[in-house]
Amino acid sequence: MTATEERVEPKSSKKDKAAVAPKQRSGSDIAIGGVPRVDLLPAEVRSERTSKRLHRRIAVGVVLLAVLVVIGIAASTLAAITSAANLAIEQQRTNDLLLEQQKYSEIRQVQQQTTALTDAQRIGAWTEIDWKDYLQALTATLPATAVITDVSVDSASPLAEYTQATAPLQGPKVASVALSVTSTELPSVPDWIDRLATLPGFADAVPSAITGDATTGQYQVSVVIHVNKDAFRSRFKPEPAATDSDATATTGDSE
């Protein structure tokens, strides 16, 4: 082998190595058809750009938050103004109603006085019994030969309850009538009590004594009649409130 041939052999081996070397690189490192680019900027510039983008985003967030706060404040202020306006309207309406009530204050006083008078009448007359009619009806139950010689009435008052009897067989009562009757014949007390039972408000009757006078031939009968609340006159009893059925019946009658 000559010296010239020794020099050519290294050249041919370098070409072979250059031809073989590209085949050993991965395909991801090769940009086919791309434009070659080189980033010569230092890392400080890229970091500053990133920081500027972050600052811009923070600034936009702060601006949005401020806008939301302003909107909330405006909404709250508007609601407060609306509430104050509604309150002023209601206060004015209340004042107008009070003025209207003052115009009719005299009528209200008359109504109150009328109501008080009606209540006083009901309270004062709730124990009222028409004794004139009651004694006339009582007299009508006497035997034909008997007359009343003495009568005594004890009744309840609006301010105090009537004292009730302690005897177990006597019912509740609101008044009692003590009678003294004179008869020319011996009266049949049981028959007379049966007739007394037809009186309104009759509770019971208790004969206390039957005596006879041989000189005059007359008999004296004493009896106590107890009266219950059914004998009350109830002149000022309140009328029951009208019901729907009553209103319907009234409408039907008018038609």
KARA-V744869 format. One record per residue. N is the residue number from 1. SS is DSSP state (H for helix, E for strand, C for the rest). PHI is phi in whole degrees, -180 to 180 (* if undefined). OMEGA is omega in degrees with one decimal (999 if undefined). Layout:
n->(N	N)
ss->(SS	SS)
phi->(PHI	PHI)
omega->(OMEGA	OMEGA)
//
This chain:
n->(1	2	3	4	5	6	7	8	9	10	11	12	13	14	15	16	17	18	19	20	21	22	23	24	25	26	27	28	29	30	31	32	33	34	35	36	37	38	39	40	41	42	43	44	45	46	47	48	49	50	51	52	53	54	55	56	57	58	59	60	61	62	63	64	65	66	67	68	69	70	71	72	73	74	75	76	77	78	79	80	81	82	83	84	85	86	87	88	89	90	91	92	93	94	95	96	97	98	99	100	101	102	103	104	105	106	107	108	109	110	111	112	113	114	115	116	117	118	119	120	121	122	123	124	125	126	127	128	129	130	131	132	133	134	135	136	137	138	139	140	141	142	143	144	145	146	147	148	149	150	151	152	153	154	155	156	157	158	159	160	161	162	163	164	165	166	167	168	169	170	171	172	173	174	175	176	177	178	179	180	181	182	183	184	185	186	187	188	189	190	191	192	193	194	195	196	197	198	199	200	201	202	203	204	205	206	207	208	209	210	211	212	213	214	215	216	217	218	219	220	221	222	223	224	225	226	227	228	229	230	231	232	233	234	235	236	237	238	239	240	241	242	243	244	245	246	247	248	249	250	251	252	253	254	255)
ss->(C	C	H	H	H	H	H	H	H	H	H	H	H	H	H	H	H	H	H	H	H	H	H	H	C	C	H	H	H	C	C	C	C	C	C	C	C	C	C	C	C	C	H	H	H	H	H	H	H	H	H	H	H	H	H	H	H	H	H	H	H	H	H	H	H	H	H	H	H	H	H	H	H	H	H	H	H	H	H	H	H	H	H	H	H	H	H	H	H	H	H	H	H	H	H	H	H	H	H	H	H	H	H	C	H	H	H	H	H	H	H	H	H	H	H	H	H	H	H	H	H	H	H	H	H	C	C	C	C	C	H	H	H	H	H	H	H	H	H	H	C	C	C	C	C	E	E	E	E	E	E	E	E	E	E	C	E	C	C	E	C	C	C	C	C	C	C	C	C	C	C	C	C	C	E	E	E	E	E	E	E	E	E	C	C	C	C	C	H	H	H	H	H	H	H	H	C	C	C	C	C	E	E	E	E	E	E	E	E	E	E	E	E	C	C	C	C	E	E	E	E	E	E	E	E	E	E	C	H	H	H	C	C	C	C	C	C	C	C	C	C	C	C	H	H	H	H	H	H	H	H	H	H	H	C)
phi->(*	-91	-69	-66	-67	-68	-74	-76	-62	-61	-64	-67	-72	-67	-64	-66	-66	-66	-73	-82	-59	-61	-69	-84	-80	-74	-71	-71	-87	-108	-97	-88	77	-86	-89	-67	-130	-137	-92	-100	-74	-74	-65	-66	-67	-62	-65	-67	-63	-62	-65	-65	-62	-65	-65	-63	-64	-63	-63	-64	-63	-65	-63	-62	-62	-64	-62	-64	-64	-63	-64	-63	-64	-64	-65	-64	-64	-64	-65	-65	-65	-64	-64	-64	-65	-63	-63	-64	-65	-66	-63	-65	-65	-63	-62	-64	-65	-64	-65	-66	-65	-64	-66	-109	-64	-65	-64	-65	-63	-64	-63	-65	-66	-64	-63	-64	-66	-63	-63	-64	-63	-65	-68	-72	-110	-72	-102	-75	-127	-77	-68	-62	-66	-67	-69	-65	-66	-66	-63	-67	-86	-69	-60	-64	-93	-111	-135	-86	-101	-156	-142	-137	-116	-130	-132	-75	-123	-64	-99	-147	-76	-75	-69	-90	-73	-91	-68	-69	-89	-97	-83	-66	-143	-123	-163	-143	-124	-99	-117	-121	-120	-112	-139	-78	-126	-69	-75	-89	-62	-60	-65	-65	-65	-62	-72	-64	-65	-82	-71	-67	79	-70	-101	-169	-137	-125	-68	-102	-162	-133	-127	-125	-110	-67	-70	-93	72	-112	-117	-110	-123	-114	-145	-115	-106	-100	-118	-102	-70	-67	-86	-62	-76	56	-68	-109	-69	-64	-74	-65	-67	-69	-101	-63	-67	-65	-64	-65	-65	-64	-65	-65	-67	-67	-70)
omega->(-177.0	178.8	178.9	-179.0	178.6	178.8	-177.1	-176.0	177.9	-179.7	-179.6	178.4	178.0	177.9	179.3	178.9	177.7	179.9	-177.7	-175.0	179.8	-179.0	-178.0	179.8	179.3	-177.9	-178.1	-179.2	-177.4	177.1	-176.6	177.0	-178.2	178.0	179.9	-177.9	178.4	179.0	-178.0	-179.2	177.2	-178.4	179.9	179.2	178.3	178.1	178.8	177.3	178.0	178.9	179.0	178.1	178.7	178.4	178.2	179.3	178.1	179.8	178.1	178.1	179.2	179.0	178.3	178.1	178.5	177.9	178.5	178.6	179.1	178.7	178.4	178.7	179.5	178.8	178.3	178.9	178.9	178.2	178.4	178.6	179.1	179.1	179.1	178.5	177.8	177.8	178.7	179.2	-179.7	176.8	177.7	177.3	177.3	178.2	178.4	178.8	178.0	177.4	177.7	178.0	178.8	178.2	-177.1	-178.8	179.7	178.7	178.7	178.0	178.4	178.2	178.3	178.4	178.6	178.7	179.3	178.9	178.7	178.3	179.0	177.5	-179.9	-179.0	-177.0	-174.6	-176.4	175.7	-176.1	174.7	178.3	-174.4	178.7	179.0	-177.4	-179.9	175.6	177.7	178.2	179.8	-179.1	178.9	-177.2	171.5	-176.1	-177.5	-174.8	174.8	178.3	178.0	179.7	178.2	178.6	-176.1	175.1	-175.1	-179.5	177.1	180.0	-175.0	-176.8	177.7	179.8	180.0	-177.8	179.8	178.1	179.8	-174.9	-175.6	179.7	-178.8	179.0	-176.7	178.1	179.5	175.9	-179.9	177.2	-176.5	168.3	-174.0	175.9	-178.7	177.8	177.3	178.0	-175.7	174.2	-175.9	179.6	178.5	179.5	179.1	176.0	177.7	177.5	-178.9	178.7	-179.6	177.7	178.4	179.4	177.4	176.5	178.7	-177.7	174.3	-177.5	-177.7	172.9	-178.8	178.3	179.3	-178.1	-178.5	-177.6	-178.5	-179.2	-179.2	178.6	179.6	176.4	-178.3	176.3	-179.0	177.9	-175.6	177.5	-172.0	178.2	179.5	179.1	-178.1	177.5	-179.9	-174.7	177.7	-178.6	178.9	178.7	-179.7	-179.4	179.4	179.4	-179.8	177.6	179.3	178.0	179.4	178.6	178.6	178.3	178.8	-179.1	176.8	999)
//
